[in-house]
Each structure stands twice: as structure tokens, then as C-alpha cells.
């Protein structure tokens, strides 16, 4: 407002108004983009890809390990429900079966996902107009999912074989799967995994990011940990419910082993519908929604807290030489 009152003639006032208009337009573009990025970066600083990648890997790995350890029993029950044919009974023993081996895969997979997602998201937000921010989040989520799938799929195959009590330990599972089915056995159900996880990752992170943006604009402040956790829970539960049929198909394909009961995704769907009916595609939806809802709360809560701590330490470190 100040520059307008200082204009002394019509020409200067016109130039001042034009400058202010441009300034307002620039500020309107900068403000939303600042709120998009979970790790805040100053507008005057260039995009630091390596730092964003590193901090994303640390935050993602930490969040992944915490949530996987806390909710592993619910995931085991969900897997056994989906694997049961007809009215088969569910065994409630050994609910932590395969956890140690699974964490070996969860740590790098979660680190890789967030490590790729964060820089991809920030790059896309700089390139795309503000009204396409959802596209940036969807695309970044899919890119992160593809990168993480290289680690996630073998981990998921071993985990689910152990959860259904086919193997006693992760090393035995890997050795026997490779000896009986070849290396490709570790990537059983890869197509169905991508069919489930790419939409899941893209939708979940898009919902989460968009809700955070809307909340921050309404509250006119940064979100606290409980608010991040609540938004993460909602995004996770909703996405988990929507993608349950894809999860059932993925589970059936991954646990079939060398028996090759299903010839592919289409055959798996047709067989389930023919032998068990449409409700079978929603098997395990209760534990899945509970697991992913709570998991989303823990994951995004830990993720945002870890990124904030890393950002604060980097900021303190960058200002330390100025104090000399």
C-alpha cells in the first residue's frame, strides 16, 4: 500500500501501480508454493536437489520403520484374511512373523520413495502453474512409487509368504523362492503391485498434500504434529478403502508360489468372482482401512516432524559461520 501513496505524478503512479500489480502476482505465486513444500526453502535460494533427496531419504526411512513395526500384526491379519479361500479360518498366532526381514526392505523402500518424491514434487511445483498442484503431487507420488517398487516387491513377496506361514525365516524364504521359482519369483505379482501401489501412492499423497494446503490457508499458520497426523489418517483410510480390490488381487498373485493358480491379473479377478463372488474383492477391508488409517497418521506425523528437525538443523548450520 505504501508505494501508491508516494507517487507524485500520473506517470509515476501508473508505473507504481503496474509494479505493485506485478509484485502482487508474484507474491500470489510464491505464497502457495511455499506452503506446498514440507521442507521449507527460501525463495531466494536455488533448489538443492541433493539435500532434498538426502533429507527425504532420512525422513522416509524413519517414518517407514516406525509405522511398519507398530502396525505389523494388523497387516498380518489382513493378509491372512485375503489369502483364505471360502470360509477358511484365520490363525492368530505368529502375528509378527517376518517382521525383521520385512524391515530390511521397508527401510530402503520408504527412504527411496520419499527421497524421490520430495525433489520430484518441488521441481514439478516450480514448473506447473498453481492450479495444477494436484497434478504435481499425483505425478510425484507415482514416480516415487515406481522407484520404491524395485525394493518393495521382493520385500512384500517374502513378507506375505511368511505371514501365511509358508516359510520360517526371511533368508529361507528368499533362498527357496529363488531355487524353486527363479529370481523372477521375488517379483511375483509385480504388475498387480504396480496396479495397486501406483494409484495408492499417487492418491494418498495428493489427498494429504492438498488437505494440508487447504488447512494452512484457512488457519494461516503451519500445521502442528497432531494436525498432520489427523490429515494423514484420513488420507490413508480413504485411499486404503478405495484400493482394497487391487490389494486382494495383488495378495493372491504374490502368495500363489509355483502353483500358478492364476495366469494373470484378469484371470485372478475372473476366478475370484466366479468361485467366491464380488464380496471377496473386499476381503480384509476392515483391517486394511484401520491399518492404513493409523499408519498414515503415524507415517505422516513422523515424516513431517523428522523433516522439520532436519530443516532446522540445516538452517542452524548454515547460519553458524555468520556468528564468527
Secondary structure, DSSP 4 states (H G I P E B T S, - for coil): -HHHHT--SHHHHHHHHHHHHHHHHHHHHHHHHHHH-SS---TTSPP-HHHHHHHHHHHHHHHHHHHHHHHHHHHHHHHHHHH--TTPPPP-S-TTTTHHHHHHHHHHHHHHHHHHHHHHHHHHHHHS-GGGHHHHHHHHHHHHHHHHHHHHHHHHHHHHHHHTTS-SSHHHHHHHHHHHH-GGGGGTTHHHHHHHHHHHHHHHHHHHHHHHHHHHHHHTS---HHHHHHHHHHHHHHHHHHTHHHHHHHHHHHH-GGG---SSHHHHHHHHHHHH-GGGGGTTHHHHHHHHHHHHHHHHHHHHHHHHHHHHHHHHHHHHGGG-
